[in-house]
Amino acid sequence: MERPVSTSHGLVPPAINKWFALYAPAKWPAGILTRPEVDQYLGGTKPVVFEQDVADLVALVELVSARPKNADWPVHPIFGRMSGAAWLRWGYLHTDHHLRQFGA
């Protein structure tokens, strides 16, 4: 599900944040806050039925991975404008980050 998300205005420029998040040889640390619009405790999607939540996630991953790399991708709220390849790398790293949280 796509939804508008506010932009994060930190002290570090988006291009530097993006490089570290996508290409630095380190795992993402725990505890990084997300934007309030996607935080499940604030404006994001609340967990309901685990099996349905998993099915929704699988459908979303399939939708994103089927998008052509040269398509017009949205602007990332923290990293700014990104290529399709960068978005797919972010998706992989983001998913890996959460799976590691659950020991998967």
N, C-alpha and C positions, 0 to 999 in steps of 0.2 A: 504494500500500500504506500503510495507516495503521499507526502504531506509537506507543507511549508515548514522550514526549520530556520530559526534565527541564526544569524552569523555570530561567531565568536570573535571578539576583538581583544586579543591578548597582546602581550608585549613583544612576542616573537612573531616576525612576519610569517604569513601562511606558507610561503615557499620553503622556508627553513623547517617549519613544523612538518610539512609534507615530506621533505627529504628524509628527516629523521624517522618518521613513522613508517614510511614505505621502504626505505633502503638501508638504514643503519642496521648493522648486524646484532640486533638485540631484540629480545621478546618484549612485548608491550607490558608495562607494569600494571598491577591491579590498582583500582581506586581512582582512575581517571574519570572525571565527571563527564557525562554526556549532555547534550542540549536538552532543556526542559521539555520540549515538544515530543521527544522520543523516550524520555525517562518513564519507565513503567509506573513509577510512584507519583508522577506529576501529570504531564499531558500525553504520555505515550499509551501504548496498548497494554492493558492489564492482562496478565495470564488468566486463562479461563479453564479450558480442558486441554491437558497436555497433548493428547493425540491430535487435536485440532490445531493447536499452536504449532506443532511440528509440521503438520501438513501445510499450513499457511507459510511457514518458513521455507519449506521445500519448493513450494510454488513461486515464492518470491526469488529464491536463488535461481531457479530455472528461468524466470522472466529476465532477471538481470544478466545472466550468463548468455542468453540468446540475443541480447541487444548487440548490434554491430559495433565494433570498436570505433569506427569512424562516425558513429551517430552523434547527435548533439546531446551530450551528457549534462546533467545538472551541475550547478556549482556546489562544491562541498562546503558545508558551513564553517569548517575550521581550516581546510587546506586550500580553499578557493577553486579556481578553474582546474580541472584535471582531464587528462585524456581517457579514452576508453580503457586502455591498458592499465593506467594508474588506478582507475576505479575498480577494475577486476582484481588487481593486486591488493588494494585496500579491502575488498570484500573477502578475499582469501585470508588475509592477516586478521581481520576483525572476527571472522568466524573461528579461526584457529585460537584466537585470544579467549573467546567465550567457551569453546570446547575444552581448552586447558583448565579453565576455572572449574569445570565439572569433572575433571579427570578423565575426559574422553580421549 
